[in-house]
């Protein structure tokens, strides 16, 4: 038995037949809920955990100041 959740509405649907489960795996609008998600720790980068945050340059809004003619 497998349970799938709709990504758009959040409703859950349960299926017992293997044919129905296989057809729902290919459906882009549903995600299987009862299956534990596999996370690979090697994908998590630990060297970027202590870097300082990048602060973007603040640009003033509006028209720039006039420069005197020389």
SULLINMO-V814456 format. One record per run of one state. SS is the DSSP state (H for helix, E for strand, - for the rest). FROM is the first residue (numbers start at 1). TO is the last residue. If there is no record, write none. Layout:
SS;FROM;TO / SS;FROM;TO
This chain:
-;1;1 / E;2;6 / -;7;11 / E;12;15 / -;16;17 / H;18;25 / -;26;29 / E;30;32 / -;33;40 / H;41;43 / -;44;70
